[in-house]
Structure formats: C-alpha cells, structure tokens
C-alpha cells in the first residue's frame, strides 16, 4: 500500500494507513475504505482468480449494505453474495476439517443475518453501532475518578454540555427577542408579573 500511495488520485482524500502495520488500530471507516476501494486492486497481484472472486463477492456485499437506500431486489442480492462468500470461505478455509474449526468465527454466522436485518429494520445506517461506538469513545476519557466513576462521569457530561451551550448564549439573543418591559398605568391598583388581569381605579387619576 505504501508503494501505491503516490499514485492514488487526490479525490480519494487522505491516503490510507498501511494495513499490514496498523490493521489492529483500524477504525470502521478505514476498514470500509480498504474493503470497497483498495482491497481488490491491491490484492489482484497476490491472489489467484479463485480467491479474488471469492473476496469480490464480499466486497460487493459490503458496498450494497452501505447504500443509503436499498430495494427488495438489492436485499436479495445481499443474501446471494453473502451465501457465495460463505460457501467459498468454508470450502477454502474450513475444508470440512475439524482441526480447522477455529477458522469459523461467530462473526461469519452473524453476517448471514445481515440481509434479514436490512429487510426488517431498513438500510444499515439506520441501526448500525457507529454512533454508539463514537459516544463510548468520547465518554471513556472523561472518567477521571476511580472511587466514584459514575458520579464523575455525570458531572463531566454536565460540564461538557454547558461548554457546548456557551456559543448559543449570544446567538439566542438574536433569535429570541427579549420581551419589552411592561409599562404600568398610573391607574393601576394591583397586578402581578405573568398575570394578565389588572385592577384600576379612576379615583387615583382624579386625585393626581
């Protein structure tokens, strides 16, 4: 990957990190880009046609799952592509050999339910865990107390939200106009703030 970075179009944006060195620290977006953008062109020189086709089915599957809108026909395609990849993986890696059972991770079984999840819940972005993982990544560094971590986290979140609100104090004055001060009549006898009804006396006006 390092060798081809200089040849990558600038439209791609920031070049990816070397997957060989940094795969343990890859974020979800990096895995997404690696799978659908870089994997097939880069693996083409290393894999034979059989393995490349098996992996291509997974790439097409991931690309379909990332679509913001997905039709019933595409959901069927997702299931077909996953079945092809699953069959390829079992045939080439598991090989119906009990000693290779460790290669059959539970995550591969979960993949077989992706099409049903999209069918019942909508496109992947409506129910994937990226937002929750991002929030967890924000929350964990906020905890500074080992004695009362929950109270500490609650206080830090309150403080963080107060900081977020600071820019809106000046903006709110432009959006929400302040109500003018109420002008009291000279004949007023009784009134309260927020109470529309008032009592007046004509005698006060006459005496004045």
C-alpha positions in Angstrom: 0.0 0.0 0.0 2.9 2.4 0.8 4.2 1.9 -2.7 1.0 3.0 -4.5 0.1 6.0 -2.2 1.8 8.4 -4.5 -0.3 7.2 -7.5 -3.6 7.5 -5.7 -5.9 10.2 -7.1 -6.2 13.3 -4.8 -10.0 12.9 -5.0 -9.7 9.9 -2.6 -8.6 12.2 0.1 -6.1 11.2 2.8 -4.2 8.1 1.8 -5.0 5.0 4.0 -2.6 3.7 6.6 -0.6 0.6 5.8 -3.0 -2.2 6.7 -0.1 -4.6 7.3 1.3 -2.3 10.1 -1.8 -0.7 11.5 -4.7 -3.2 11.0 -5.1 -3.6 14.8 -5.9 0.1 15.1 -8.0 0.4 12.0 -11.3 2.3 12.6 -14.5 1.3 11.0 -14.3 3.9 8.2 -10.8 2.7 7.4 -12.0 -0.9 7.1 -14.8 0.3 4.9 -12.5 2.2 2.6 -10.0 -0.7 2.5 -12.7 -3.2 1.5 -14.6 -1.3 -1.1 -11.9 0.9 -2.6 -8.4 -0.6 -2.2 -8.6 -4.3 -1.5 -9.4 -5.7 -5.0 -6.8 -3.6 -6.9 -4.1 -4.2 -4.3 -4.8 -7.9 -3.9 -5.0 -8.6 -7.6 -1.3 -9.2 -7.8 -1.2 -11.6 -4.8 -4.4 -13.8 -5.2 -5.3 -16.2 -7.9 -8.6 -15.8 -9.7 -10.4 -18.3 -7.4 -9.6 -16.4 -4.2 -10.0 -13.0 -5.9 -13.5 -13.9 -7.0 -14.4 -15.2 -3.5 -13.3 -11.9 -2.0 -15.0 -9.9 -4.7 -18.4 -11.3 -3.6 -17.7 -9.9 -0.1 -16.7 -6.5 -1.5 -19.9 -6.3 -3.5 -21.9 -7.3 -0.4 -20.4 -4.6 1.8 -20.9 -2.0 -0.9 -24.5 -2.8 -1.2 -25.0 -2.8 2.6 -23.6 0.8 2.7 -26.2 2.2 0.3 -28.4 4.9 1.9 -31.4 3.3 0.1 -31.8 -0.3 -0.8 -34.5 -2.1 -2.7 -36.1 -5.5 -2.2 -34.1 -6.8 -5.2 -30.8 -5.5 -3.7 -31.6 -7.2 -0.4 -31.9 -10.5 -2.3 -28.5 -9.7 -4.0 -27.0 -9.1 -0.5 -28.2 -12.6 0.6 -26.9 -14.2 -2.6 -23.5 -12.6 -2.4 -23.1 -13.5 1.3 -24.1 -17.1 0.6 -21.4 -17.2 -2.2 -18.8 -15.8 0.1 -19.8 -18.1 2.9 -19.6 -21.2 0.7 -16.2 -20.0 -0.6 -14.8 -19.5 2.9 -16.0 -22.8 4.2 -14.6 -24.6 1.1 -11.2 -22.9 1.1 -10.5 -22.3 4.8 -12.6 -24.7 6.9 -12.4 -27.5 4.3 -14.8 -29.6 6.4 -11.8 -30.3 8.7 -12.4 -30.4 12.5 -8.9 -29.2 13.1 -9.7 -26.0 11.2 -12.9 -25.3 13.2 -11.2 -22.3 14.8 -11.4 -20.5 11.4 -15.2 -20.5 11.7 -15.7 -17.4 13.8 -19.1 -16.5 15.1 -18.9 -13.2 13.2 -19.3 -15.2 9.9 -22.6 -16.6 11.2 -23.8 -13.1 12.1 -23.1 -12.0 8.5 -25.8 -14.4 7.3 -28.4 -12.4 9.2 -27.5 -9.0 7.7 -30.0 -9.3 4.8 -32.8 -10.0 7.3 -31.8 -7.1 9.5 -31.9 -4.7 6.5 -35.2 -6.2 5.4 -36.9 -5.7 8.8 -35.0 -2.6 10.1 -34.1 -0.6 7.0 -30.7 0.3 5.5 -27.7 -0.5 7.6 -27.1 3.2 8.6 -30.4 3.2 10.5 -29.3 0.6 13.0 -25.6 0.2 12.9 -23.5 0.9 16.0 -21.1 3.5 14.8 -22.9 6.4 16.7 -22.8 4.4 19.9 -19.2 3.4 19.5 -18.3 7.1 18.9 -20.2 8.1 22.0 -18.4 5.4 24.0 -15.1 6.7 22.6 -16.0 10.2 23.9 -17.2 9.0 27.4 -14.3 6.8 28.4 -11.6 9.5 28.6 -14.0 11.7 30.7 -13.8 9.4 33.7 -11.0 10.6 36.0 -12.2 9.2 39.4 -11.6 5.5 40.3 -13.6 5.9 43.5 -16.8 7.3 42.1 -16.6 6.8 38.3 -20.3 7.2 37.7 -20.7 10.4 39.6 -17.6 11.7 38.0 -18.9 10.9 34.5 -22.2 12.5 35.2 -20.5 15.7 36.4 -18.1 15.8 33.4 -21.0 15.3 31.0 -22.9 18.2 32.6 -19.9 20.4 32.4 -19.2 19.3 28.8 -22.8 20.2 27.8 -22.6 23.5 29.5 -19.5 24.3 27.4 -21.3 23.3 24.3 -24.1 25.7 25.1 -21.9 28.8 25.6 -21.9 29.8 21.9 -25.7 29.8 21.8 -26.0 32.4 24.6 -25.2 35.3 22.3 -26.9 33.7 19.3 -30.1 33.2 21.3 -30.5 36.9 21.8 -30.6 37.4 18.0 -33.1 34.6 17.5 -35.3 35.1 20.5 -36.1 38.7 21.0 -36.5 39.8 24.6 -39.9 40.9 25.7 -40.1 44.7 26.4 -40.6 45.7 29.9 -44.2 46.1 30.8 -45.4 49.7 31.2 -47.7 50.2 34.2 -50.6 52.6 34.0 -51.0 55.3 36.7 -54.5 54.0 37.5 -53.1 50.5 38.4 -54.1 49.3 41.8 -52.9 45.7 41.6 -51.1 43.5 39.1 -48.5 40.7 39.1 -45.9 39.6 36.6 -47.3 37.0 34.2 -50.9 37.7 35.2 -52.9 39.3 32.5 -55.7 40.7 34.7 -55.2 44.1 36.4 -57.2 46.3 38.6 -57.5 50.0 38.0 -59.0 52.9 39.9 -60.4 56.1 38.4 -60.0 57.9 41.7 -56.3 57.7 41.6 -56.3 59.5 38.2 -58.7 62.2 39.6 -56.7 62.8 42.7 -53.5 63.1 40.8 
